[in-house]
Structure formats: structure tokens, C-alpha cells
């Protein structure tokens, strides 16, 4: 069981955030909703990080709105899976990493921990590259210097030490709101055809025969449903537990579900907007080979006729990379504490994660050149997809276990859909790896 938080220390560590947002009995539904909103918002940051940008921009440029249905379906799958995470944390009183450590043999838990850490590093590589690219586009800094400067975002985390979990949620809300506003303005400026957008929501099975389209679709899934988000959500959702009774847990689950639906629908709109902007600005004008974010930035001004569109794009990219820093730090701590029962200060965890990400990011840019950022970002998202089944398997097993979940165990329909998502992702991974090996 977790103890009450010591708010004088670093409240972003999982062992110190539980119960930090009180939900007294007797509140109106509106005030309850405001109290429960927050964990879903933190999770949604991972659904709109720079890795999403790379896959969405290339997909929109190459195929117009044809892959928009992948964004929608993967977001809906994400909503279901994150709802299972919330249910697990609220009912079991432990997060996914803790349950893996307690219920699986040590070697199995250790392997799962390694995979989870790889996923976090892959995600952080995307954040480093995205932030560095934004600094390059907005201020003309060399990419290698931008990558080095991202090491100092730890200072941001340290400066927020002791301010409380609710304050962190407010900061992330401001960052997410900035991203959403930037792309809402972009959409209004470009005025995409409604028929094309609606047509993009219709699944197109024939695209599976196109290796490039399939690769991008897998990247979109990896950029949307992130493995470390499953561990993170099952932990931070416990900040809203109101009591041990069945009625209290049922109410907490209901509000937590609403929280994640609202937050991830917002993230889906952002991802859809990125793809639609690329489809309208590039694919529709014959620019079907825009595979890098910097290409998109430089082409926006001549296509839209105003530098304001490119500046908005750059600002949103910078904010996207920085907002992911917060959740990456907490997710790393959740995984470390859960799997290894090892507690270290959050700033040390941040330094470790960013240190492991800086090497591959810097090496990739120096070796492959500054024009390789788009390829590296898409690759990082494919790596995330490959790791995803190793987090999904225990999540679905635990939430279906009646001994653990009692009356809150997943029913037949939810289990069937969850396992279908698992099999679909696993099959896509196998197909992708086979294609790479046989090239």
C-alpha cells in the first residue's frame, strides 16, 4: 500500500503521488469531473509527441487522407487499453509494473522491464529529435547543438520539484492547449475538403499491400498506443481513489473513463489535424515526398502564402517535445519502482533516460545527416510498436483475472476486443519484421 504523499519532496515520483487530489463526498457532478480530469491529460501527451508528427506528416504527404482511418482506429484502441489501465490501478491498488513483479517469475519480470525501458528510451529519442528540430527551425541552431541543449530540460523538472501533482497537470494542460490551438489555426488557414476528410475515415484494406503504407500504418499505431503509457496510467490514476468500497471504486472508474475518453479524443483530433494539414498542404499540391518535419516547415510558408503558418508549426513542435518530457520522467520512475522496487530521485531518473536517448539521437544525426530526422522519428515509433505486445499481454491478463479484479474483471466482449487488438498488433509486427528480413 502507498503512504500519503510528502509534498515537500518530489511529488512526481509514483510512490509519492497517490491520493494527492482529494475527491470529497457530496460534490456536484461538475466539480467531481474537474477533480478527476488530469491523469488522462498526462497520458494524452504521449499520443501527440514528435514521433506522431513524423508518421502523420509522411502519411499525409504520400497518401493524402487515406491513412486517416488508422489514426482514428488506433486512438479508439488506445482509449480501450488506457481504460483497462485505469481499472487495474483503481481496483488492484497496484500499477501494471508492480503486478508484473509480484505475479511473474523474476526472469520474466526482468525481461519485461528491459522492454519497457527500451520503449521509454525510444520515446525520449523522438522527444530529443523533435525539440532539437524545433530549435533548428525557429532559431537556426544546428541540430547537434539542439540535441545537446535538450539535456538541460532536466532543469525544468527540478524547478517544479515540490509544486504538487495537480500543478503539473495544469502545466501540461497549457502545453496541450497550445498544440491544439496551433493546429486549429492551421486547419482554418488551409480549409481542407470535408469530403476528403470523411473519405479518409473509411478503412482501405488494399493499402496493406503497399509496403510503405503498411510501414507508416505500423508507425502510427506505435506513435499512438505507447507501451510506457500503459504502465504510467495504472499508477497515476490512483491519485483519485476516494475509498476502498465497491461503490467508491465504481465511481472512480466511471470518472476516470470519462477523463481518458475526453483527453484521448483531443489527442486524436491533434493527430488527425497534423495528417490533414500534410494531406492538404502537400499531397493535394503534388508534394508527395515530404518525409521530414523540416521539409514540412519550409514548404508551409510558400504553399499557404504566410510565414505565420510555419511559425505556428514550429512552436507546436517545440511544445510537443517539451510536454512529453514530464510524462516520460514519471513513466520511467513508475517502471523502475514497479519492476525493481528501486527508488531513486526523479532528477536522477531524468538524467538516466535523457542520457540514454542523447547518444542514439546525436549519433543518428551525425552519421546519417541532418535530413535523417524524419526517418529516425518514424523508426522510433516502429520500435515502440514492437514493444507494445509485451505490455499488452500482462495488462489484458490481469484485468481479466476475477481473483484480482473481482466484479470489475473484464467481460467477454471487452476481453475479445482487447485480445483482437493484441493479435492485430502482434501480426503487424511479425509482418513488418519479416519484410525487413527478406528485403
Legacy VTK file of the C-alpha trace (Angstrom):
# vtk DataFile Version 3.0
C-alpha trace
ASCII
DATASET POLYDATA
POINTS 439 float
0.000 0.000 0.000
1.133 3.547 -0.701
1.549 6.154 2.017
0.243 9.689 1.860
2.446 11.970 -0.224
5.202 14.096 1.223
4.674 17.187 -0.853
7.928 18.748 0.263
9.781 16.150 -1.778
9.493 15.362 -5.473
5.774 14.635 -5.947
6.257 13.364 -9.480
7.654 10.071 -8.184
4.968 7.365 -8.167
5.420 6.408 -4.532
4.604 9.989 -3.545
1.687 10.977 -5.759
-1.042 8.632 -4.586
-4.059 10.365 -3.129
-2.788 13.877 -3.860
-6.140 15.012 -5.301
-8.924 14.657 -2.756
-12.464 13.971 -4.000
-14.752 14.619 -1.009
-18.204 13.084 -0.889
-21.111 15.332 -1.734
-19.507 17.220 -4.613
-21.660 18.021 -7.629
-21.007 16.015 -10.797
-19.394 19.046 -12.459
-16.971 19.564 -9.574
-16.219 15.824 -9.457
-15.411 15.903 -13.159
-12.981 18.776 -12.620
-11.289 16.836 -9.804
-10.933 13.679 -11.875
-9.685 15.342 -15.061
-5.892 15.186 -15.221
-4.378 11.676 -15.487
-5.859 11.246 -18.950
-4.348 14.568 -19.977
-0.878 13.434 -18.905
-1.343 10.238 -20.905
-2.561 12.147 -23.960
0.804 13.931 -24.207
2.357 10.664 -25.377
-0.305 10.448 -28.082
0.844 13.692 -29.750
4.631 13.716 -29.284
7.101 14.450 -32.146
7.078 10.793 -33.215
3.412 11.174 -34.137
4.268 14.213 -36.218
6.779 12.319 -38.357
4.429 9.437 -39.151
1.388 11.683 -39.698
3.240 14.135 -41.960
4.737 11.406 -44.144
1.412 9.558 -44.285
-0.463 12.728 -45.268
2.111 13.728 -47.859
2.326 10.313 -49.533
-1.279 9.116 -49.275
-3.389 12.182 -48.584
-6.120 11.361 -46.068
-6.150 7.631 -46.960
-4.456 6.643 -43.674
-6.663 8.857 -41.508
-8.690 5.798 -40.522
-5.530 4.302 -38.951
-5.215 7.383 -36.718
-8.877 7.078 -35.697
-8.850 3.321 -35.063
-5.560 3.364 -33.149
-6.892 6.210 -30.987
-10.054 4.237 -30.213
-7.915 1.207 -29.374
-5.848 3.464 -27.121
-8.971 4.610 -25.292
-9.959 0.998 -24.558
-6.473 -0.008 -23.411
-5.996 3.062 -21.215
-9.406 2.413 -19.681
-8.189 -1.072 -18.738
-5.106 0.529 -17.155
-7.269 2.866 -15.098
-9.475 -0.006 -13.981
-6.429 -2.067 -12.985
-4.855 0.696 -10.908
-8.068 1.687 -9.156
-9.237 -1.835 -8.308
-5.971 -3.668 -7.619
-4.332 -0.691 -5.887
-1.101 -1.507 -7.758
0.228 -0.441 -11.111
0.990 -2.749 -14.032
4.738 -2.877 -13.331
4.213 -3.819 -9.672
1.829 -6.602 -10.610
4.297 -7.968 -13.173
6.988 -8.103 -10.488
4.701 -9.837 -7.990
2.988 -12.302 -10.310
5.664 -13.347 -12.795
8.936 -15.221 -12.209
11.892 -12.898 -11.733
13.484 -13.612 -15.155
10.191 -12.887 -16.931
9.654 -9.660 -14.993
13.236 -8.621 -15.731
12.763 -9.112 -19.480
9.517 -7.130 -19.387
11.359 -4.352 -17.542
14.073 -4.264 -20.225
11.449 -3.983 -22.967
9.675 -1.205 -21.069
12.939 0.706 -20.679
13.670 0.342 -24.414
10.257 1.821 -25.136
10.913 4.809 -22.872
14.308 5.468 -24.479
12.768 5.185 -27.971
10.107 7.683 -26.971
12.709 10.014 -25.468
14.780 9.830 -28.658
11.715 11.163 -30.501
11.339 13.973 -27.943
15.028 14.910 -28.270
14.902 14.933 -32.073
11.610 16.844 -32.164
12.758 19.517 -29.716
16.142 19.878 -31.439
14.469 20.203 -34.822
12.081 22.850 -33.492
15.043 24.866 -32.149
16.729 24.491 -35.532
13.679 25.670 -37.464
12.706 28.548 -35.167
16.140 29.879 -34.208
18.539 28.410 -36.771
20.524 26.354 -34.252
22.472 23.374 -35.652
20.692 20.114 -34.973
23.583 18.688 -32.959
23.542 21.767 -30.701
19.764 21.495 -30.292
20.166 17.860 -29.241
22.782 18.838 -26.652
20.546 21.639 -25.321
17.704 19.189 -24.708
19.857 17.714 -21.924
19.023 20.783 -19.899
15.288 20.169 -19.809
16.043 18.322 -16.564
16.339 21.790 -15.050
12.659 22.311 -15.855
11.718 19.150 -13.975
13.878 20.131 -11.000
12.441 23.651 -10.891
8.962 22.166 -10.483
10.031 19.939 -7.579
7.653 20.257 -4.658
4.871 22.059 -6.522
2.399 19.188 -6.443
0.852 16.794 -8.918
-2.168 18.980 -9.687
0.131 21.844 -10.686
1.947 19.538 -13.109
-1.384 18.647 -14.695
-2.189 22.345 -15.096
1.146 22.971 -16.833
0.584 20.048 -19.207
-2.941 21.338 -19.916
-1.438 24.639 -21.014
1.080 22.901 -23.270
-1.522 20.593 -24.834
-3.858 23.554 -25.323
-1.077 25.374 -27.185
-0.553 22.446 -29.574
-4.297 22.138 -30.214
-4.698 25.872 -30.853
-1.780 25.975 -33.299
-3.216 23.199 -35.435
-6.761 24.509 -35.218
-5.489 27.738 -36.768
-3.555 25.752 -39.404
-6.730 23.890 -40.377
-8.698 27.134 -40.638
-5.988 28.594 -42.865
-5.805 25.585 -45.202
-9.557 24.779 -45.279
-9.323 21.084 -46.273
-12.120 19.487 -48.278
-14.631 17.905 -45.922
-15.279 15.069 -48.401
-11.595 14.104 -48.381
-11.505 14.073 -44.578
-14.628 11.913 -44.303
-13.340 9.610 -47.048
-10.103 9.143 -45.134
-12.025 7.692 -42.199
-13.164 4.727 -44.322
-10.743 1.759 -43.917
-8.841 0.828 -47.076
-7.622 -2.764 -46.842
-5.774 -2.538 -50.165
-3.185 -0.265 -48.550
-1.884 -3.319 -46.655
-0.378 -4.491 -49.952
1.733 -1.328 -50.159
4.877 -1.917 -48.008
5.441 1.806 -47.447
1.836 2.409 -46.430
1.943 -0.599 -44.115
5.193 0.600 -42.524
3.649 4.020 -41.898
0.471 2.452 -40.502
2.536 0.422 -38.027
4.410 3.598 -37.117
1.128 5.421 -36.498
-0.009 2.642 -34.150
3.312 2.770 -32.286
3.153 6.545 -32.057
-0.394 6.387 -30.687
-0.543 3.473 -28.227
2.742 3.722 -26.322
3.870 0.885 -24.024
5.095 3.123 -21.191
1.728 4.925 -21.115
0.089 1.668 -20.018
2.394 1.434 -17.009
2.117 5.154 -16.251
-1.660 5.374 -16.339
-2.194 2.423 -13.998
-0.120 4.321 -11.423
-1.178 7.973 -11.671
-4.889 7.134 -11.862
-4.634 6.158 -8.189
-4.338 9.848 -7.288
-8.152 9.959 -7.421
-9.131 6.941 -5.297
-11.873 8.039 -2.898
-12.310 4.921 -0.783
-11.972 1.114 -0.650
-15.645 0.287 -1.099
-17.058 -1.189 -4.271
-19.268 1.856 -4.809
-16.304 4.233 -4.440
-14.213 2.237 -6.910
-17.085 2.035 -9.371
-17.491 5.793 -9.244
-13.749 6.344 -9.620
-13.679 4.038 -12.659
-16.589 5.892 -14.253
-14.942 9.301 -13.850
-11.508 8.001 -14.858
-13.028 6.547 -18.033
-14.605 9.893 -18.892
-11.264 11.587 -18.240
-9.380 9.333 -20.651
-12.085 9.497 -23.349
-12.038 13.316 -23.343
-8.234 13.528 -23.293
-7.577 10.947 -25.996
-10.288 12.290 -28.287
-8.459 15.622 -28.041
-5.186 13.852 -28.889
-6.888 12.116 -31.816
-8.035 15.481 -33.160
-4.469 16.806 -32.944
-3.029 13.779 -34.774
-5.779 13.923 -37.370
-5.102 17.645 -37.820
-1.388 17.004 -38.440
-2.191 14.401 -41.103
-4.897 16.589 -42.675
-2.542 19.591 -42.785
0.064 17.442 -44.576
-2.535 15.997 -46.949
-3.981 19.422 -47.823
-0.755 21.420 -47.978
1.468 18.811 -49.635
-0.315 15.824 -51.205
-3.014 17.964 -52.812
-0.364 20.272 -54.319
1.788 17.481 -55.730
4.371 17.459 -52.907
4.067 13.742 -52.198
7.614 13.145 -50.964
7.560 15.270 -47.794
9.029 12.764 -45.363
10.717 15.107 -42.881
9.294 17.618 -40.446
11.757 20.297 -41.564
10.555 19.876 -45.150
7.005 20.415 -43.967
8.026 23.529 -42.040
9.821 25.102 -45.025
7.066 24.271 -47.512
4.203 25.613 -45.402
5.071 29.267 -45.970
5.161 29.224 -49.802
2.091 26.979 -50.003
-0.045 28.926 -47.519
1.366 32.306 -48.514
2.235 33.336 -44.965
5.145 32.777 -42.604
2.701 32.619 -39.698
1.691 29.035 -40.600
5.305 27.841 -40.406
5.927 29.670 -37.125
2.821 28.080 -35.566
4.045 24.700 -36.783
7.475 25.219 -35.176
6.036 26.422 -31.870
3.683 23.444 -31.650
6.584 21.082 -32.370
8.727 22.608 -29.610
5.860 22.463 -27.111
5.121 18.858 -28.116
8.679 17.749 -27.375
8.845 19.539 -24.056
5.453 18.405 -22.770
6.479 14.777 -23.294
9.455 15.342 -21.005
7.227 15.486 -17.937
5.329 12.273 -18.558
8.476 10.452 -19.675
10.080 11.210 -16.319
7.122 9.909 -14.328
6.724 6.815 -16.535
10.395 5.939 -16.088
10.045 6.200 -12.343
6.876 4.082 -12.313
8.602 1.330 -14.293
11.771 1.417 -12.205
9.936 1.304 -8.886
7.368 -1.214 -10.067
9.651 -3.788 -11.656
12.740 -3.449 -9.453
11.300 -1.908 -6.278
14.094 0.628 -6.653
13.519 4.234 -5.650
15.811 6.994 -6.877
15.236 10.778 -7.063
13.287 11.813 -10.134
16.063 14.076 -11.392
18.400 11.056 -11.467
15.828 9.092 -13.438
15.511 12.023 -15.834
19.268 12.193 -16.301
19.498 8.447 -16.979
16.679 8.447 -19.542
17.854 11.563 -21.351
21.450 10.357 -21.283
20.447 7.091 -22.959
18.424 8.986 -25.577
21.044 11.609 -26.408
23.548 9.040 -27.694
21.350 7.428 -30.394
19.836 10.793 -31.396
23.203 12.511 -31.757
24.813 9.507 -33.465
21.927 9.216 -35.906
22.083 12.868 -36.927
25.890 12.944 -37.214
26.043 9.646 -39.110
23.018 9.916 -41.390
22.953 13.704 -41.708
20.515 16.404 -40.618
17.984 15.276 -43.220
17.550 11.961 -41.427
15.415 13.239 -38.537
12.145 12.166 -40.172
13.387 8.621 -40.798
14.757 8.369 -37.249
11.459 9.560 -35.776
9.398 7.038 -37.748
11.862 4.288 -36.780
11.494 5.185 -33.087
7.730 4.757 -33.377
8.080 1.369 -35.072
10.333 0.305 -32.173
7.530 1.314 -29.797
5.043 -0.817 -31.712
7.329 -3.848 -31.480
7.495 -3.391 -27.682
3.743 -2.915 -27.279
2.622 -6.594 -27.084
4.931 -7.154 -24.092
2.922 -4.591 -22.125
-0.455 -5.573 -23.539
-0.224 -9.263 -22.615
0.011 -8.761 -18.824
-2.482 -5.873 -18.926
-5.188 -7.953 -20.588
-4.417 -10.998 -18.407
-4.553 -9.040 -15.149
-7.739 -7.111 -15.961
-9.455 -10.392 -16.912
-8.452 -12.134 -13.656
-11.503 -12.391 -11.383
-9.352 -13.264 -8.374
-7.556 -9.956 -8.753
-10.330 -7.730 -10.121
-13.445 -9.310 -8.638
-16.645 -7.858 -10.100
-14.532 -5.365 -12.066
-12.891 -8.035 -14.231
-13.274 -7.505 -17.988
-16.351 -9.073 -19.519
-16.337 -11.354 -22.598
-16.826 -8.515 -25.114
-14.072 -6.295 -23.686
-11.708 -9.269 -23.473
-12.454 -10.249 -27.060
-11.779 -6.733 -28.362
-8.607 -6.385 -26.268
-7.208 -9.713 -27.481
-8.141 -8.817 -31.053
-6.105 -5.597 -30.724
-3.224 -7.616 -29.281
-3.310 -10.156 -32.123
-3.572 -7.407 -34.736
-0.530 -5.570 -33.376
1.462 -8.794 -32.962
0.619 -9.866 -36.527
1.578 -6.446 -37.878
4.900 -6.655 -36.040
5.591 -10.124 -37.435
4.736 -8.960 -40.945
6.953 -5.888 -40.573
9.946 -7.839 -39.244
9.557 -10.486 -41.963
9.501 -7.759 -44.595
12.703 -6.210 -43.205
14.485 -9.581 -43.037
13.527 -10.558 -46.583
14.428 -7.257 -48.240
LINES 1 440
439 0 1 2 3 4 5 6 7 8 9 10 11 12 13 14 15 16 17 18 19 20 21 22 23 24 25 26 27 28 29 30 31 32 33 34 35 36 37 38 39 40 41 42 43 44 45 46 47 48 49 50 51 52 53 54 55 56 57 58 59 60 61 62 63 64 65 66 67 68 69 70 71 72 73 74 75 76 77 78 79 80 81 82 83 84 85 86 87 88 89 90 91 92 93 94 95 96 97 98 99 100 101 102 103 104 105 106 107 108 109 110 111 112 113 114 115 116 117 118 119 120 121 122 123 124 125 126 127 128 129 130 131 132 133 134 135 136 137 138 139 140 141 142 143 144 145 146 147 148 149 150 151 152 153 154 155 156 157 158 159 160 161 162 163 164 165 166 167 168 169 170 171 172 173 174 175 176 177 178 179 180 181 182 183 184 185 186 187 188 189 190 191 192 193 194 195 196 197 198 199 200 201 202 203 204 205 206 207 208 209 210 211 212 213 214 215 216 217 218 219 220 221 222 223 224 225 226 227 228 229 230 231 232 233 234 235 236 237 238 239 240 241 242 243 244 245 246 247 248 249 250 251 252 253 254 255 256 257 258 259 260 261 262 263 264 265 266 267 268 269 270 271 272 273 274 275 276 277 278 279 280 281 282 283 284 285 286 287 288 289 290 291 292 293 294 295 296 297 298 299 300 301 302 303 304 305 306 307 308 309 310 311 312 313 314 315 316 317 318 319 320 321 322 323 324 325 326 327 328 329 330 331 332 333 334 335 336 337 338 339 340 341 342 343 344 345 346 347 348 349 350 351 352 353 354 355 356 357 358 359 360 361 362 363 364 365 366 367 368 369 370 371 372 373 374 375 376 377 378 379 380 381 382 383 384 385 386 387 388 389 390 391 392 393 394 395 396 397 398 399 400 401 402 403 404 405 406 407 408 409 410 411 412 413 414 415 416 417 418 419 420 421 422 423 424 425 426 427 428 429 430 431 432 433 434 435 436 437 438
